[in-house]
Amino acid sequence: MYNTLLTDLSDGILVVTINRPEKLNALNKEVFAELNLVLDEIVNNSDIQSVIITGSGVKAFVAGADIAEFVGLSAEEGIVVAKHGQGTFFRIANAPKPIIACVNGFALGGGCELAMSCHFRIASDNAKFGQPEINLGLIPGFGGTQRLAQLIGKGKAMELILTGNMIDAATALQYGLVNHIVSLENLLEKAKELLKVVNAKAPFAIEAAIKAVNASLDYSKKGFEIELEAFGACFSTADSKEGIQAFLEKRKPVFNRQFES
């Protein structure tokens, strides 16, 4: 049914696996399109009570966005890309059924943003989290500047975003970014164990609880709009083009800190 996703429904729990292992499950246009299709199914299929999102293989949950799709984007096109990503992740965050991210390996850039849009996160002991967009002359554009600060606090979020550094699973647990750490072998089992408890509760109450908790962090979404504009503006810089090209060429970028005329 899907080209980039694997789905398995059992005991009311839908496991969605992003399946691009050769690209470390990087998010491209097709992945986003198929995530939106599966979100339609999640909402409309009464057999689905709850959801797990994970990545295929042992190396990566999602190692980021597919940077090749960023080449040559204008500021306006950058905003469109970010708006599409934010829109998909808003749908996950506001889904009426609980969605857990099972983070196996790297959750970087858009992968970290995807994990943060889920209602909570369980990490394998080899998980790594980060927002390395700054290394491309960019910023997180799929909600990362907002959700990371909401989850771990402004100071820690600012440090991670400005340095582009990664943190391991133990640090993510300490920061409050993840709820549990388990072995890779027990990752899905732990999530299913939690969801079986949740699935036994009243569906309307679950939906209402998700809505109410989300409302506690809704600051009229202006921060997300600011992120959109700032993300798009990054594509007006020579530095972003250098950062993207350097990433694709597997070399260190040389930033000139110049805007294009």
DOTOR-567445 format. One record per residue (C-alpha): residue number from 1; residue in one letter; x, y, z. Coordinates in nm, 3 decimals, m for minus. Example, Ala and Ser with C-alpha at 12.3 -4.5 7.8 and 13.67 -1.06 7.14 Angstrom:
! DOTOR-567445
SITE resi resn      px      py      pz
SITE    1    a   1.230  m0.450   0.780
SITE    2    s   1.367  m0.106   0.714
//
This chain:
! DOTOR-567445
SITE resi resn      px      py      pz
SITE    1    m   0.000   0.000   0.000
SITE    2    y   0.287   0.237   0.082
SITE    3    n   0.630   0.277  m0.078
SITE    4    t   0.812   0.436   0.216
SITE    5    l   0.613   0.306   0.513
SITE    6    l   0.540  m0.036   0.660
SITE    7    t   0.222  m0.075   0.865
SITE    8    d   0.106  m0.350   1.097
SITE    9    l  m0.219  m0.345   1.297
SITE   10    s  m0.255  m0.585   1.589
SITE   11    d  m0.461  m0.564   1.910
SITE   12    g  m0.571  m0.211   1.823
SITE   13    i  m0.212  m0.084   1.792
SITE   14    l  m0.091   0.033   1.451
SITE   15    v   0.287   0.019   1.409
SITE   16    v   0.406   0.260   1.138
SITE   17    t   0.767   0.202   1.030
SITE   18    i   0.942   0.457   0.811
SITE   19    n   1.119   0.233   0.565
SITE   20    r   1.406   0.400   0.380
SITE   21    p   1.698   0.223   0.552
SITE   22    e   1.938   0.302   0.267
SITE   23    k   1.880   0.674   0.346
SITE   24    l   1.864   0.623   0.724
SITE   25    n   1.486   0.675   0.688
SITE   26    a   1.528   1.041   0.584
SITE   27    l   1.207   1.235   0.529
SITE   28    n   1.134   1.324   0.168
SITE   29    k   0.819   1.441  m0.011
SITE   30    e   0.694   1.085  m0.056
SITE   31    v   0.735   1.004   0.314
SITE   32    f   0.538   1.314   0.410
SITE   33    a   0.265   1.231   0.157
SITE   34    e   0.236   0.877   0.291
SITE   35    l   0.242   0.992   0.654
SITE   36    n  m0.060   1.207   0.574
SITE   37    l  m0.234   0.910   0.415
SITE   38    v  m0.172   0.693   0.720
SITE   39    l  m0.292   0.977   0.944
SITE   40    d  m0.621   0.972   0.750
SITE   41    e  m0.644   0.600   0.822
SITE   42    i  m0.564   0.653   1.191
SITE   43    v  m0.849   0.902   1.225
SITE   44    n  m1.103   0.708   1.022
SITE   45    n  m1.033   0.345   1.112
SITE   46    s  m1.209   0.254   1.436
SITE   47    d  m0.997  m0.062   1.467
SITE   48    i  m0.695   0.161   1.534
SITE   49    q  m0.687   0.264   1.900
SITE   50    s  m0.328   0.385   1.923
SITE   51    v  m0.013   0.417   1.714
SITE   52    i   0.362   0.359   1.727
SITE   53    i   0.595   0.539   1.484
SITE   54    t   0.945   0.397   1.442
SITE   55    g   1.218   0.358   1.181
SITE   56    s   1.342   0.051   0.998
SITE   57    g   1.674  m0.103   1.092
SITE   58    v   1.887  m0.045   1.399
SITE   59    k   2.082   0.267   1.296
SITE   60    a   1.813   0.532   1.268
SITE   61    f   1.463   0.632   1.365
SITE   62    v   1.485   0.916   1.112
SITE   63    a   1.825   1.074   1.049
SITE   64    g   1.671   1.398   0.920
SITE   65    a   1.509   1.549   0.616
SITE   66    d   1.632   1.446   0.272
SITE   67    i   1.877   1.733   0.220
SITE   68    a   1.892   1.676  m0.155
SITE   69    e   1.541   1.824  m0.173
SITE   70    f   1.670   2.151  m0.020
SITE   71    v   1.908   2.230  m0.305
SITE   72    g   1.827   2.559  m0.480
SITE   73    l   1.523   2.650  m0.268
SITE   74    s   1.425   3.017  m0.251
SITE   75    a   1.303   3.176   0.072
SITE   76    e   0.944   3.139  m0.047
SITE   77    e   0.996   2.775  m0.141
SITE   78    g   1.161   2.713   0.196
SITE   79    i   0.851   2.843   0.371
SITE   80    v   0.634   2.609   0.164
SITE   81    v   0.853   2.310   0.260
SITE   82    a   0.844   2.408   0.628
SITE   83    k   0.470   2.470   0.623
SITE   84    h   0.412   2.125   0.476
SITE   85    g   0.632   1.962   0.741
SITE   86    q   0.475   2.160   1.024
SITE   87    g   0.129   2.072   0.895
SITE   88    t   0.201   1.698   0.898
SITE   89    f   0.352   1.715   1.246
SITE   90    f   0.059   1.924   1.373
SITE   91    r  m0.166   1.642   1.258
SITE   92    i   0.038   1.394   1.462
SITE   93    a   0.046   1.618   1.770
SITE   94    n  m0.329   1.677   1.752
SITE   95    a  m0.433   1.324   1.654
SITE   96    p  m0.728   1.202   1.864
SITE   97    k  m0.550   0.874   1.934
SITE   98    p  m0.221   0.842   2.122
SITE   99    i   0.092   0.822   1.907
SITE  100    i   0.422   0.708   2.061
SITE  101    a   0.761   0.753   1.893
SITE  102    c   0.987   0.450   1.937
SITE  103    v   1.327   0.603   1.869
SITE  104    n   1.581   0.348   1.751
SITE  105    g   1.915   0.511   1.670
SITE  106    f   1.946   0.858   1.519
SITE  107    a   1.662   1.109   1.556
SITE  108    l   1.819   1.415   1.400
SITE  109    g   1.675   1.728   1.240
SITE  110    g   1.335   1.642   1.098
SITE  111    g   1.357   1.306   1.274
SITE  112    c   1.385   1.472   1.613
SITE  113    e   1.099   1.702   1.513
SITE  114    l   0.888   1.401   1.412
SITE  115    a   0.958   1.231   1.745
SITE  116    m   0.871   1.549   1.937
SITE  117    s   0.539   1.582   1.755
SITE  118    c   0.435   1.243   1.893
SITE  119    h   0.254   1.240   2.227
SITE  120    f   0.558   1.095   2.400
SITE  121    r   0.879   0.912   2.323
SITE  122    i   1.051   0.587   2.419
SITE  123    a   1.418   0.551   2.325
SITE  124    s   1.644   0.255   2.271
SITE  125    d   1.972   0.276   2.457
SITE  126    n   2.155   0.355   2.130
SITE  127    a   1.932   0.654   2.045
SITE  128    k   2.082   0.993   1.959
SITE  129    f   1.887   1.319   1.937
SITE  130    g   1.980   1.651   1.782
SITE  131    q   1.885   1.950   1.569
SITE  132    p   2.195   1.994   1.348
SITE  133    e   2.034   2.229   1.093
SITE  134    i   2.266   2.510   1.204
SITE  135    n   2.548   2.317   1.031
SITE  136    l   2.365   2.371   0.701
SITE  137    g   2.317   2.741   0.761
SITE  138    l   1.954   2.667   0.846
SITE  139    i   1.732   2.630   1.153
SITE  140    p   1.477   2.363   1.243
SITE  141    g   1.169   2.431   1.032
SITE  142    f   0.920   2.156   1.114
SITE  143    g   0.837   2.282   1.464
SITE  144    g   1.170   2.205   1.630
SITE  145    t   1.241   2.551   1.770
SITE  146    q   0.907   2.546   1.950
SITE  147    r   0.866   2.186   2.064
SITE  148    l   1.223   2.140   2.184
SITE  149    a   1.197   2.448   2.407
SITE  150    q   0.858   2.331   2.535
SITE  151    l   0.990   1.986   2.620
SITE  152    i   1.334   2.055   2.769
SITE  153    g   1.332   2.429   2.847
SITE  154    k   1.467   2.732   2.667
SITE  155    g   1.828   2.713   2.783
SITE  156    k   1.894   2.351   2.690
SITE  157    a   1.700   2.390   2.363
SITE  158    m   1.897   2.701   2.270
SITE  159    e   2.227   2.522   2.333
SITE  160    l   2.132   2.219   2.123
SITE  161    i   1.999   2.427   1.834
SITE  162    l   2.289   2.677   1.828
SITE  163    t   2.564   2.413   1.860
SITE  164    g   2.400   2.143   1.649
SITE  165    n   2.530   1.891   1.903
SITE  166    m   2.372   1.550   1.961
SITE  167    i   2.268   1.406   2.295
SITE  168    d   2.246   1.039   2.387
SITE  169    a   1.944   0.856   2.527
SITE  170    a   2.051   0.897   2.891
SITE  171    t   2.082   1.275   2.848
SITE  172    a   1.750   1.286   2.663
SITE  173    l   1.588   1.109   2.959
SITE  174    q   1.751   1.350   3.203
SITE  175    y   1.628   1.647   2.996
SITE  176    g   1.273   1.510   2.979
SITE  177    l   1.283   1.458   2.604
SITE  178    v   1.202   1.088   2.642
SITE  179    n   0.989   0.900   2.893
SITE  180    h   1.174   0.568   2.900
SITE  181    i   1.496   0.403   2.782
SITE  182    v   1.496   0.033   2.699
SITE  183    s   1.712  m0.205   2.498
SITE  184    l   1.659  m0.203   2.123
SITE  185    e   1.511  m0.552   2.144
SITE  186    n   1.246  m0.439   2.396
SITE  187    l   1.158  m0.105   2.233
SITE  188    l   0.832  m0.200   2.062
SITE  189    e   0.736  m0.432   2.346
SITE  190    k   0.762  m0.147   2.599
SITE  191    a   0.551   0.082   2.381
SITE  192    k   0.286  m0.184   2.330
SITE  193    e   0.279  m0.254   2.703
SITE  194    l   0.203   0.114   2.771
SITE  195    l  m0.050   0.141   2.491
SITE  196    k  m0.241  m0.166   2.610
SITE  197    v  m0.300   0.024   2.936
SITE  198    v  m0.409   0.335   2.747
SITE  199    n  m0.629   0.137   2.507
SITE  200    a  m0.831   0.006   2.801
SITE  201    k  m0.946   0.361   2.884
SITE  202    a  m1.245   0.550   2.742
SITE  203    p  m1.168   0.674   2.387
SITE  204    f  m1.351   1.005   2.432
SITE  205    a  m1.158   1.076   2.753
SITE  206    i  m0.828   0.996   2.580
SITE  207    e  m0.908   1.234   2.295
SITE  208    a  m1.018   1.503   2.540
SITE  209    a  m0.702   1.461   2.747
SITE  210    i  m0.479   1.497   2.440
SITE  211    k  m0.665   1.810   2.337
SITE  212    a  m0.648   1.963   2.686
SITE  213    v  m0.277   1.893   2.739
SITE  214    n  m0.192   2.031   2.394
SITE  215    a  m0.389   2.347   2.477
SITE  216    s  m0.161   2.413   2.772
SITE  217    l   0.125   2.479   2.528
SITE  218    d  m0.066   2.661   2.254
SITE  219    y   0.056   3.018   2.251
SITE  220    s  m0.164   3.101   1.948
SITE  221    k   0.100   2.930   1.731
SITE  222    k   0.282   3.257   1.659
SITE  223    g   0.613   3.093   1.738
SITE  224    f   0.554   2.840   1.462
SITE  225    e   0.481   3.124   1.217
SITE  226    i   0.804   3.299   1.317
SITE  227    e   0.990   2.972   1.263
SITE  228    l   0.838   2.942   0.914
SITE  229    e   0.957   3.289   0.812
SITE  230    a   1.303   3.241   0.964
SITE  231    f   1.347   2.898   0.804
SITE  232    g   1.254   3.037   0.463
SITE  233    a   1.484   3.338   0.506
SITE  234    c   1.780   3.105   0.564
SITE  235    f   1.751   2.995   0.201
SITE  236    s   1.829   3.354   0.095
SITE  237    t   2.183   3.312   0.226
SITE  238    a   2.488   3.185   0.045
SITE  239    d   2.572   3.003   0.367
SITE  240    s   2.269   2.776   0.342
SITE  241    k   2.363   2.679  m0.013
SITE  242    e   2.718   2.610   0.104
SITE  243    g   2.595   2.411   0.404
SITE  244    i   2.362   2.196   0.196
SITE  245    q   2.623   2.136  m0.075
SITE  246    a   2.889   2.051   0.184
SITE  247    f   2.654   1.800   0.346
SITE  248    l   2.586   1.631   0.014
SITE  249    e   2.959   1.630  m0.067
SITE  250    k   3.044   1.497   0.283
SITE  251    r   3.279   1.781   0.371
SITE  252    k   3.291   2.062   0.626
SITE  253    p   3.109   2.379   0.516
SITE  254    v   3.294   2.710   0.479
SITE  255    f   3.050   2.982   0.582
SITE  256    n   3.096   3.340   0.460
SITE  257    r   2.802   3.481   0.660
SITE  258    q   2.666   3.664   0.358
SITE  259    f   2.316   3.722   0.228
SITE  260    e   2.262   3.698  m0.144
SITE  261    s   2.198   4.024  m0.321
//
